[in-house]
Amino acid sequence: MAGHILRKGIAVMPVDYKGGEPSKLIHSEFSSHHRYDPLFFPILFIIHLKPRRMFSGIVEEMATVTAIMRDKENIDLTLTCSFTSELKIDQSIAHNGVCLTVVRIDGDNYTVTAMKETLDRSNLGLLKVGDHVNVERSMMMQGRLDGHIVQGHVDETARCITMEDAAGSTYFTFEYKADKEMARRGYFTVDKGSVTVNGVSLTVCNPTDNTFQVAIIPYTMENTNFRDIRVGTVVNLEFDILGKYIARLQDFR
C-alpha cells in the first residue's frame, strides 16, 4: 500500500501546494479503495500537509566538521561541503539524519546549532573536528522519492554490534534499547521495512525486539560515513513515521 500511495500522491501534488480540504484531496487524487480506510488518513496528512523540511534518506554527500563551539548546553557545528555556496540562512539540512538549520555561512563553511534535546537523542555530541557527517538537503516534493519519508527527527541512538562480509556488500547489525512502551508507540523495526541510520534510508533485515541488520552495498559504503562505522560505533536512528502513525491510531480504536 505504501508504495502505491507514495508514487501516486507525490506525483500529482502541485509544486506550490499550500494545503487544502482533505476530503477533496482524497476524492480527487487517490483510488476509491483508500478513501475511507482509517489507516490511510495519517499517511495522506504526512504527504500533503507537511511539504517542507522533509527528507528522503538519500545522502547527497559527506560534509566534514571544521569547528565545534560549545555555548552552554548547545553546540555550534561548522562544516564544509561541495554545495555550501548554494545554501541560504534558515535552510534545513539533515546531518546524520538530524534536521538542523543553517545559521551562518562563511566562504566554504556553514554553521548549524544543535540544542540539548538533539544532543541527548543523537550522536552529534560525539563528533570531533575532521569527522564525516552525512548531509541531505530537504527534498523537493515534485521529484521522485527514492528513499522513504524521513522527518529528520532522530528517535534514539544504536550501537553497531557486528559487521559481516556478504560477497562484496556488508551486513551491519545494530542494537538499540529495548523498550516495550516505545515499541507500542511505533518505535521498532519490521522485516523489509524502512529505517534511517545516520540519515541513510535502508531496508531492515532480521529484526528482533532490539536489533536489526542492514545490507550496505559498495556505493553506499564509499559515499556515506558507513565507511567509518566499526563495531561499537554509535549511530542515529529514525524509525518509519508511517509505523508511528498507525501505532498511534490503534489507541483510538
Protein Blocks (a to p, Z undefined) as FASTA:
>chain_A
ZZmmmmmmmmmpcfklgbdcfklmmmmmpcfklmmgmklmmmmmmmmmmmghiaehiafb
dcddfbdcdehjaccdddddfklmmpcehiacdeehiacddfbdehjbccddddfklmmm
mmklmpcehiacdddddddfkbccfbbcdehiafbdcddfbdcdeehiacddddddddfk
lmmnopacdehiacdeehiacddehiafkbccddddfklmmmmcklmpcehiacdddddf
klmmmmmmmmmZZ
